[in-house]
Amino acid sequence: MPVPWIDPVRKSNTLTVYNGIEEGSWAGVFKYLTQNFHAITHKLVKIVEETDMDKANVVLQLSDGDSTYTYDGTPGRAVLVGTKHGATKPFQRDGKMEKAASFLPRNPEDANINYLRFIALHEMLHASGFTLNSEHSNSGLFASPVTMQFGKVTSSAQFKSMPPFYLADKTKAALGSIW
C-alpha cells in the first residue's frame, strides 16, 4: 500500500527535490521533471527544485550501482540492478514518508532521452509514496518491466507506448489516495 507523506508536504502537494543528476546523458532530465510531473500526475504532485540537499524532500542522484544516503542518522542503501533501472530508498516514521533518496544509473545502458525521462519519472513516483515494487502497474509510468524500441517505451504490446507519458488508472487512484 502506498505511503503518504508527512502532513506539511502532502498538504502543499509539492515535493522539493535536490537535483544531483545534471551531468552526462541526464542533462536536462531534471528540468523536464519540474515542467511535466505535475501534469502527468493529474495535478496531484508538483516538483520544485531545492538546492540544499538536507532541506529537500527527495534527493535525486546518480549512482554507479551501490549507493547510500543517510537521513536523521539512519543509512539507507539502494542497489541498482544493471544500468536500465533506478532505485529509491524511502525514509518513513509513524507510517508517513519523511524523505526519499532516488538513484539513477550514471551510465545508463540506453541513453535515449525518452527512456531516461521514463526512469526518472518512475523513480519520482516511488518517491511520491510508492515504496514497494509490488505496487507496480502493468502499464504507464509505473509499469515494470518495460522495453524500449524506436524511441518509445512500452510495457507490452497491449498497452500504448510512451511518450506521451501517462499513469495507469490503478496508479492514478493510488496516488490520489495518499495525496
Secondary structure, DSSP 8 states (H G I E B T S, - for coil): ----B-HHHHHHTEEEEEEE--SGGGTTHHHHHHHHHHHHTTTS-EEEE-S-TTT-SEEEEEESSEEEEEETTEEEEEE--SSS--EEEEEEETTEEEEEEEEEESS-S---HHHHHHHHHHHHHHHTT---GGG-BSSBTTBSS-EEETTEEES-TTS--BSS--B-HHHHHHHHHH-
